[in-house]
Amino acid sequence: MKKSPITALILILLLSVLAGYSKLQAQEQEFPYIWPTDSAVKAKLNQWQDWKFGVIIHWGAYSEWGVVESWSLCPENESWCERRGPYADDYFQYVKEYEKIRETFNPVKFDPQKWAKACSNAGMKYVVFTTKHHDGFCMFDSKYTDYKITDKASAFAQNPGSNVANEVFSTFRKEGMAAGVYFSKPDWHSDDYWWPYFPPTDRNVNYDPEKYPERWNRFQDYTYKQLEELMSNYGKVDILWLDGGWVRPAGTLTEETRPWLGRNQWVQDINMPAIAAMARRKQPGLLIVDRTVHGEFENYRTPEQQIPDKIPAYPWESCITLGDSWYSTGPAERYKSSIWAIQTLIKIVAKGGNFLLGIGPDKTGELVPEVYQRLKEIG
């Protein structure tokens, strides 16, 4: 009997799903979840699994232009790396102008109390905030760089709330919510990650760390020191949420993640054992989430913009945006309904996971009315 085009299409889709499921199973067998042995970490993980619902807030200088967070700096031919605006046709001019954004980024409507109250009323139990995204711009007062919102060259520096990360964490804690530090392992502003001697070709380090170990060691040290600041000076931290999964040891690469290293395949080992030991000395019981780097420093896994088809046998969290983007890019931004958010929360919790809802303010520092409305309806 001749198969109809629809039947053939269904068969192709089914085979595709099965292939993806088989690949996932193979990865889980090769890199099984490692349960923590530290009693304080185990206790925090049990507590975290009861929280169920959290918020991840992306915000940085990029909101001044309304462009995708950091990725427009990445010279890859991907849709999420698209450059827009008057400098889009000249990559190096674009980067130069992008790094000047802080001179005009002045979010005078920044009101973390309003954010925290809305999130708490929606039933959220924890916040994850972007202290530094891949562009390297710090939303906290790091003493190891001047590329930060508190630097004198930044328009917002004289504002009493200029140490944004500190304001966010302290305010959300007052609402009874736990604090999670988002931190990007790659830093495209650092001369020890994207060395000016070579042009960047993709998201990765633009020199071979094995050939130039002193430079890579400086970058490791820079990363360690910035994380030490965040673990020491910003109150109680419950989660260290590390992004940029291409920065990882060679032995953790999978079929999915190896292509992230691009054509050069240079391994970028950031020395997680040292970072984790320091972080937990400062913050006992800290959950560490070295995203996609399956092993002892990934206390829970974080599927992005998706819900697993089957119930995972490990702690997990789906991070999914409320709008088209991770933050409020402008008037054209579209938002999912509160019904969608409630149904998504139910689906995730029914499978034993947590739901981390992605929102973020616009360039003024304000969450847009649609976000507040959705949060009110969810609660």
LINSUL-V797979 format. One record per pair of residues at least 6 apart in sequence whose C-alpha atoms are under 8 Angstrom apart, sorted by the first residue. I is the first residue (numbers start at 1). J is the second residue. Records with the same first field share a line. If there is no record, write none. Layout:
# LINSUL-V797979
I=J / J
This chain:
# LINSUL-V797979
27=254
31=252 / 294 / 295
32=294 / 295
33=294 / 295 / 296 / 314
34=295 / 296 / 299
35=296 / 299
36=42 / 296 / 299
38=285
39=285
40=284 / 285 / 286
41=284 / 285 / 286 / 287
42=285
43=285
44=238 / 285 / 286 / 287
45=287 / 299
49=315 / 353 / 354
51=124 / 125 / 126 / 354
52=124 / 125 / 349 / 353 / 354 / 355
53=123 / 124 / 125 / 126 / 345 / 354 / 355 / 356 / 357
54=124 / 125 / 126 / 127 / 128 / 354 / 355 / 356 / 357
55=119 / 124 / 126 / 127 / 128 / 356 / 357 / 358 / 359
56=127 / 128 / 129 / 130 / 319 / 356 / 357 / 358 / 359 / 360
57=127 / 128 / 129 / 130 / 326 / 327 / 358 / 359 / 360 / 361
58=69 / 129 / 130 / 326 / 327 / 358 / 359 / 360 / 361
59=69 / 129 / 130 / 327 / 360 / 361 / 362
60=69 / 130 / 132 / 133 / 137 / 138 / 139
61=101 / 102 / 105 / 137 / 363
62=68 / 69 / 70 / 98 / 101
63=69 / 327 / 328 / 329 / 362 / 363
64=101 / 104 / 105 / 362 / 363
65=363
66=328 / 329 / 330 / 362 / 363
67=83 / 84 / 329
68=80 / 81 / 325 / 329
69=133 / 326
70=133 / 134 / 135
71=80 / 81 / 82 / 134 / 135
72=80 / 81 / 82 / 83
73=81 / 83 / 91 / 94 / 95 / 135
74=81 / 201 / 202 / 203
75=81 / 91 / 200 / 201 / 202 / 203
76=201 / 202 / 203
87=93 / 94 / 97
88=94
102=149 / 153 / 154 / 155
103=153 / 154 / 155
104=154 / 155
105=154 / 155 / 156 / 363
106=154 / 155 / 156 / 363 / 364
107=156 / 363 / 364 / 365 / 366
108=156 / 364 / 365
109=364 / 365 / 366
110=364 / 365 / 366
111=365 / 366
112=167 / 168 / 171 / 172
113=171 / 172
115=367
116=171 / 172 / 175
117=172 / 175
118=372 / 375 / 376
119=375
120=175 / 176 / 177
121=375 / 376 / 379
122=375 / 376 / 377 / 378 / 379
123=378 / 379
124=177
125=176 / 177 / 178
126=177 / 178 / 179 / 180
127=172 / 177 / 178 / 179 / 180
128=179 / 180 / 181 / 182 / 239 / 241
129=165 / 168 / 180 / 181 / 182
130=139 / 165 / 181 / 182 / 183
131=138 / 139 / 140 / 165 / 181 / 182 / 183
132=138 / 139 / 140 / 182 / 183 / 184
133=183 / 184 / 187
134=184 / 185 / 186 / 187 / 188 / 244
135=187 / 188 / 189
136=147 / 184 / 186 / 187 / 188 / 189 / 190
137=147 / 148 / 149 / 189
138=147 / 148 / 149
139=148 / 149 / 150 / 163 / 164 / 165
140=148 / 149 / 150 / 163 / 164 / 165 / 166
141=148 / 149 / 150 / 151 / 163
142=148 / 226 / 229
144=222 / 225 / 226
148=154
149=155 / 156 / 157 / 162 / 163 / 164
150=156 / 157 / 158 / 162 / 163
151=157
152=158
156=162
161=167
165=234
166=234
169=179 / 234 / 235
170=234 / 235
172=178 / 179
173=179
178=237 / 238
179=236 / 237 / 238 / 239
180=237 / 238 / 239 / 240 / 241
181=230 / 237 / 239 / 240 / 241
182=240 / 241 / 242 / 243
183=240 / 241 / 242 / 243
184=242 / 243 / 244
185=223 / 242 / 243 / 244 / 247 / 270
186=193 / 204 / 205 / 244 / 247
187=193 / 194
188=194
190=219
192=215 / 216 / 218 / 219
193=205 / 206 / 216 / 219
194=200 / 205 / 206 / 207
195=206 / 207
198=206 / 207
199=206
200=206
202=262
204=246 / 247 / 261 / 262
205=266 / 268
208=266
209=215 / 216 / 266 / 267 / 268
220=270 / 271
223=270
224=275
227=275 / 279
228=278 / 279
231=237 / 279 / 282 / 283
232=282
236=283
237=283 / 286
238=283 / 285 / 286 / 287
239=286 / 287 / 288 / 289
240=286 / 287 / 288 / 289
241=288 / 289 / 290 / 291
242=288 / 289 / 290 / 291
243=290 / 291
244=291
245=257 / 290 / 291 / 292 / 293
246=257 / 258 / 260 / 261 / 268
247=267 / 268 / 269 / 270
248=267 / 268 / 269 / 270 / 293
249=267 / 268 / 269 / 270
250=267 / 268 / 269
252=293 / 294 / 295
253=293
258=265
261=267
272=297
276=288 / 297
279=286
280=286
287=299
288=297 / 298 / 299
289=297 / 298 / 299 / 300 / 301
290=297 / 298
291=298 / 301 / 302
292=298 / 301 / 302
299=315
300=314 / 315 / 316 / 317
301=314 / 315 / 316 / 317
302=316 / 317 / 318 / 319
303=316 / 317 / 318 / 319
304=318 / 319 / 320
305=318 / 319 / 320 / 321
306=318 / 319 / 320
307=318 / 348
310=351
311=351 / 352
312=351 / 352
315=352 / 353
316=352 / 353 / 354
317=353 / 354 / 355 / 356
318=348 / 353 / 354 / 355 / 356
319=355 / 356 / 357 / 358
320=355 / 356 / 357 / 358
321=357 / 358 / 359
322=335 / 336 / 341 / 357 / 358 / 359 / 371
323=333 / 334 / 335 / 336 / 358 / 359
324=333 / 334 / 335
325=333 / 359
326=358 / 359 / 360
327=358 / 359 / 360 / 361 / 362
328=359 / 360 / 361 / 362 / 367 / 368
329=362
330=362
335=370 / 371
337=374
338=374 / 375 / 377 / 378
339=378
341=378
342=378
344=355
345=354 / 355
348=354 / 355
349=355
359=371
360=367
361=367 / 368
362=368
